[in-house]
Amino acid sequence: MQFLHSMIRVLNEEKSIKFYCELLGLKKGERIRLEDCYLQYLVDEKTGVQIELTINDEVPVGGYSLGDSFGHFAFLCDDLDEISKKIEKLGYSWDVEPFYMDEIKTRISFINDPDGNSIELIEKAY
């Protein structure tokens, strides 16, 4: 068995692609039209794991609710200081700025995607 993807519904495909591709380094994969939505796959080329963006034709009034069971996606990065520069350049901001977490002996941080989904960034420990 192999983990393939997670799906999230997004309000603005362009903003989501910019966030996940330009900031986090995913690559655009297949885009599929279904009866009532588009599916845009974003691929981590190192692992093959994907995020499936679902862009529904009809969106509930007030958008989507994030619920209370989903926590976050986690991404491994080499250098949170470099990511901080990229975040500033692209006009994003941290939800939780990088900090050292003694329990795992590395730095972590959190940022929200354009739809409010939490993204944890973990600096590679050397």
GROMACS elastic network, one bead per residue, 0.5 to 0.9 nm:
[ bonds ]
;  ai    aj funct       b0    kb
    3     6     6  0.88685   500
    3    49     6  0.69520   500
    4    48     6  0.74137   500
    4    49     6  0.51890   500
    4    50     6  0.61706   500
    4    51     6  0.85831   500
    5    41     6  0.86958   500
    5    43     6  0.88823   500
    5    48     6  0.88733   500
    5    49     6  0.56032   500
    5    51     6  0.52964   500
    5    52     6  0.65058   500
    6    49     6  0.84943   500
    6    50     6  0.66921   500
    6    51     6  0.50700   500
    6    52     6  0.59686   500
    6    53     6  0.86603   500
    7    41     6  0.89835   500
    7    50     6  0.85925   500
    7    51     6  0.57843   500
    7    53     6  0.59370   500
    7    54     6  0.69022   500
    8    51     6  0.74443   500
    8    52     6  0.63193   500
    8    53     6  0.53540   500
    8    54     6  0.60682   500
    8    55     6  0.88884   500
    8   117     6  0.87674   500
    9    52     6  0.83468   500
    9    53     6  0.58154   500
    9    55     6  0.60583   500
    9    56     6  0.74427   500
    9    64     6  0.76760   500
    9   115     6  0.84769   500
   10    13     6  0.63741   500
   10    16     6  0.71385   500
   10    53     6  0.63387   500
   10    54     6  0.61125   500
   10    55     6  0.57121   500
   10    56     6  0.80089   500
   10    63     6  0.89968   500
   10    64     6  0.82581   500
   10   114     6  0.82003   500
   10   115     6  0.62948   500
   11    15     6  0.86960   500
   11    16     6  0.83673   500
   11    54     6  0.87940   500
   11    55     6  0.66897   500
   11    56     6  0.81411   500
   11    59     6  0.77643   500
   11    63     6  0.73571   500
   11    64     6  0.83178   500
   11   114     6  0.84428   500
   11   115     6  0.69541   500
   12    15     6  0.55321   500
   12    16     6  0.62931   500
   12    17     6  0.87186   500
   12    55     6  0.76912   500
   12   114     6  0.79773   500
   12   115     6  0.82684   500
   13    16     6  0.51540   500
   13    17     6  0.60681   500
   13    18     6  0.85740   500
   13    40     6  0.83575   500
   13    53     6  0.76156   500
   13    54     6  0.84618   500
   13    55     6  0.67541   500
   14    17     6  0.52025   500
   14    18     6  0.61908   500
   14    19     6  0.86725   500
   15    18     6  0.51426   500
   15    19     6  0.62234   500
   15    20     6  0.87259   500
   15   113     6  0.88444   500
   15   114     6  0.65296   500
   16    19     6  0.51134   500
   16    20     6  0.61245   500
   16    21     6  0.82502   500
   16    53     6  0.81410   500
   16   113     6  0.70791   500
   16   114     6  0.60942   500
   16   115     6  0.78853   500
   17    20     6  0.52984   500
   17    21     6  0.55873   500
   17    22     6  0.76377   500
   17    26     6  0.87094   500
   17    27     6  0.88289   500
   17    28     6  0.77668   500
   17    40     6  0.88897   500
   17    42     6  0.79441   500
   17    53     6  0.87248   500
   18    21     6  0.53809   500
   18    22     6  0.52150   500
   18    23     6  0.70900   500
   19    22     6  0.57291   500
   19    23     6  0.52628   500
   19    24     6  0.67906   500
   19    25     6  0.88180   500
   19    90     6  0.86953   500
   19    92     6  0.88256   500
   19   113     6  0.66586   500
   19   114     6  0.73879   500
   20    23     6  0.57655   500
   20    25     6  0.64518   500
   20    26     6  0.58086   500
   20    27     6  0.81986   500
   20    42     6  0.76966   500
   20   113     6  0.79688   500
   21    24     6  0.55484   500
   21    27     6  0.56983   500
   21    28     6  0.72993   500
   21    42     6  0.76702   500
   21    43     6  0.89683   500
   22    25     6  0.57127   500
   22    26     6  0.75958   500
   22    27     6  0.88108   500
   22    90     6  0.84214   500
   23    26     6  0.83362   500
   23    83     6  0.79189   500
   23    86     6  0.69099   500
   23    87     6  0.70325   500
   23    90     6  0.77091   500
   24    75     6  0.78999   500
   24    77     6  0.88272   500
   24    83     6  0.88294   500
   25    43     6  0.88935   500
   25    44     6  0.75094   500
   25    45     6  0.89135   500
   26    42     6  0.57932   500
   26    43     6  0.52674   500
   26    44     6  0.50408   500
   26    45     6  0.71375   500
   26    50     6  0.84224   500
   26    51     6  0.88697   500
   27    41     6  0.84600   500
   27    42     6  0.53884   500
   27    43     6  0.50807   500
   27    44     6  0.65971   500
   27    45     6  0.71700   500
   28    31     6  0.83409   500
   28    40     6  0.74942   500
   28    41     6  0.62171   500
   28    43     6  0.62746   500
   29    40     6  0.69430   500
   29    42     6  0.53280   500
   29    43     6  0.60612   500
   29    50     6  0.86254   500
   30    39     6  0.80359   500
   30    40     6  0.61730   500
   30    41     6  0.54936   500
   30    42     6  0.79316   500
   31    38     6  0.69572   500
   31    39     6  0.55230   500
   31    41     6  0.62592   500
   32    37     6  0.85180   500
   32    38     6  0.56110   500
   32    39     6  0.50710   500
   32    40     6  0.65582   500
   32    41     6  0.85887   500
   33    36     6  0.79500   500
   33    37     6  0.61794   500
   33    39     6  0.64392   500
   33    40     6  0.89157   500
   34    37     6  0.52859   500
   34    38     6  0.58961   500
   34    39     6  0.75519   500
   35    38     6  0.83829   500
   36    55     6  0.88057   500
   36    56     6  0.61482   500
   36    57     6  0.55994   500
   36    58     6  0.77512   500
   37    54     6  0.67129   500
   37    55     6  0.54240   500
   37    57     6  0.52697   500
   37    58     6  0.82373   500
   38    53     6  0.80696   500
   38    54     6  0.58856   500
   38    55     6  0.51418   500
   38    56     6  0.65104   500
   38    57     6  0.79775   500
   39    52     6  0.63594   500
   39    53     6  0.56574   500
   39    55     6  0.63973   500
   39    56     6  0.86593   500
   40    51     6  0.82989   500
   40    52     6  0.57494   500
   40    53     6  0.50395   500
   40    54     6  0.65601   500
   40    55     6  0.79267   500
   41    50     6  0.62772   500
   41    51     6  0.58358   500
   41    53     6  0.61628   500
   41    54     6  0.87534   500
   42    49     6  0.85157   500
   42    50     6  0.53485   500
   42    51     6  0.51962   500
   42    52     6  0.63458   500
   42    53     6  0.75985   500
   43    46     6  0.87200   500
   43    47     6  0.83784   500
   43    48     6  0.60463   500
   43    49     6  0.60131   500
   43    51     6  0.66618   500
   43    52     6  0.87870   500
   44    47     6  0.56988   500
   44    48     6  0.52374   500
   44    49     6  0.55154   500
   44    50     6  0.60986   500
   44    51     6  0.84839   500
   45    48     6  0.52931   500
   45    49     6  0.77371   500
   45    50     6  0.89123   500
   46    49     6  0.82729   500
   47    50     6  0.87015   500
   55    58     6  0.87074   500
   55    59     6  0.87264   500
   56    59     6  0.62716   500
   59    62     6  0.81725   500
   59    63     6  0.60672   500
   59    64     6  0.75996   500
   60    63     6  0.52201   500
   60    64     6  0.66159   500
   61    64     6  0.82642   500
   62    65     6  0.85120   500
   64    67     6  0.88826   500
   64   115     6  0.85280   500
   66    69     6  0.84536   500
   66    70     6  0.74003   500
   66   115     6  0.87506   500
   66   116     6  0.77116   500
   66   117     6  0.72879   500
   67    70     6  0.67873   500
   68    71     6  0.77104   500
   70    73     6  0.89893   500
   70   117     6  0.86535   500
   70   118     6  0.89047   500
   71   117     6  0.82326   500
   71   118     6  0.68464   500
   71   119     6  0.87243   500
   72   110     6  0.89277   500
   72   117     6  0.66857   500
   72   119     6  0.52581   500
   72   120     6  0.64282   500
   73   117     6  0.80848   500
   73   118     6  0.65786   500
   73   120     6  0.60635   500
   73   121     6  0.86087   500
   74   118     6  0.87123   500
   74   119     6  0.57929   500
   74   121     6  0.58617   500
   74   122     6  0.71720   500
   75   119     6  0.74104   500
   75   120     6  0.61948   500
   75   121     6  0.50097   500
   75   122     6  0.61677   500
   75   123     6  0.87011   500
   76   120     6  0.85125   500
   76   121     6  0.59402   500
   76   123     6  0.60015   500
   76   124     6  0.62434   500
   77    80     6  0.69161   500
   77    83     6  0.81530   500
   77   121     6  0.66388   500
   77   122     6  0.59571   500
   77   124     6  0.57480   500
   78    82     6  0.84419   500
   78    83     6  0.87835   500
   78   122     6  0.82757   500
   78   123     6  0.54543   500
   78   124     6  0.50603   500
   78   125     6  0.81753   500
   79    82     6  0.54509   500
   79    83     6  0.64843   500
   79    84     6  0.87895   500
   79   122     6  0.87893   500
   79   123     6  0.57502   500
   79   124     6  0.72157   500
   80    84     6  0.59988   500
   80    85     6  0.86898   500
   80    98     6  0.68606   500
   80   107     6  0.77385   500
   80   108     6  0.79116   500
   80   109     6  0.80738   500
   80   121     6  0.77208   500
   80   122     6  0.77873   500
   80   123     6  0.59460   500
   80   124     6  0.89894   500
   81    84     6  0.50141   500
   81    85     6  0.65751   500
   81    86     6  0.88575   500
   81    98     6  0.82759   500
   82    85     6  0.52122   500
   82    86     6  0.64226   500
   82    87     6  0.87048   500
   83    87     6  0.60275   500
   83    88     6  0.86072   500
   84    87     6  0.50302   500
   84    88     6  0.62805   500
   84    89     6  0.86176   500
   84    93     6  0.85033   500
   84    94     6  0.82237   500
   84    97     6  0.86641   500
   84    98     6  0.85533   500
   85    88     6  0.52277   500
   85    89     6  0.61574   500
   85    90     6  0.86760   500
   86    89     6  0.50019   500
   86    90     6  0.60973   500
   86    91     6  0.85172   500
   86    92     6  0.86049   500
   87    90     6  0.52937   500
   87    91     6  0.61684   500
   87    92     6  0.50820   500
   87    93     6  0.62857   500
   87    94     6  0.78682   500
   88    91     6  0.51231   500
   88    92     6  0.58431   500
   88    93     6  0.66905   500
   89    92     6  0.77720   500
   92   111     6  0.83654   500
   92   112     6  0.88757   500
   93    96     6  0.89091   500
   93    97     6  0.86836   500
   93   111     6  0.69485   500
   93   112     6  0.83785   500
   94    97     6  0.53846   500
   94    98     6  0.83257   500
   94   109     6  0.75813   500
   94   110     6  0.62033   500
   94   112     6  0.75126   500
   95   109     6  0.78131   500
   95   110     6  0.53622   500
   95   112     6  0.63864   500
   95   118     6  0.84289   500
   96    99     6  0.82859   500
   96   108     6  0.87429   500
   96   109     6  0.54265   500
   96   111     6  0.66142   500
   97   108     6  0.81069   500
   97   109     6  0.53056   500
   97   110     6  0.66780   500
   97   111     6  0.82203   500
   98   107     6  0.62034   500
   98   108     6  0.53365   500
   98   110     6  0.75448   500
   98   121     6  0.84602   500
   98   122     6  0.88739   500
   99   106     6  0.83661   500
   99   107     6  0.52241   500
   99   108     6  0.56861   500
   99   109     6  0.64305   500
  100   104     6  0.87323   500
  100   105     6  0.71693   500
  100   106     6  0.56231   500
  100   108     6  0.64663   500
  100   109     6  0.89106   500
  101   104     6  0.58847   500
  101   105     6  0.58475   500
  101   106     6  0.56491   500
  101   107     6  0.57340   500
  101   108     6  0.68659   500
  102   106     6  0.67644   500
  102   107     6  0.84461   500
  103   106     6  0.81829   500
  104   107     6  0.83845   500
  105   125     6  0.72921   500
  106   122     6  0.73888   500
  106   123     6  0.63252   500
  106   124     6  0.71970   500
  106   125     6  0.56326   500
  106   126     6  0.88763   500
  107   121     6  0.84545   500
  107   122     6  0.61021   500
  107   123     6  0.53729   500
  107   124     6  0.80846   500
  107   125     6  0.80634   500
  108   120     6  0.69092   500
  108   121     6  0.55568   500
  108   123     6  0.60890   500
  109   119     6  0.83334   500
  109   120     6  0.57394   500
  109   121     6  0.52530   500
  109   122     6  0.67074   500
  109   123     6  0.86108   500
  110   118     6  0.66801   500
  110   119     6  0.54913   500
  110   121     6  0.60285   500
  110   122     6  0.88601   500
  111   116     6  0.87755   500
  111   117     6  0.83766   500
  111   118     6  0.60069   500
  111   119     6  0.52567   500
  111   120     6  0.66463   500
  111   121     6  0.78550   500
  112   115     6  0.74598   500
  112   116     6  0.50542   500
  112   117     6  0.53015   500
  112   119     6  0.57323   500
  112   120     6  0.86879   500
  113   116     6  0.52593   500
  113   117     6  0.53389   500
  113   118     6  0.65835   500
  113   119     6  0.70068   500
  114   117     6  0.75084   500
  122   125     6  0.86473   500
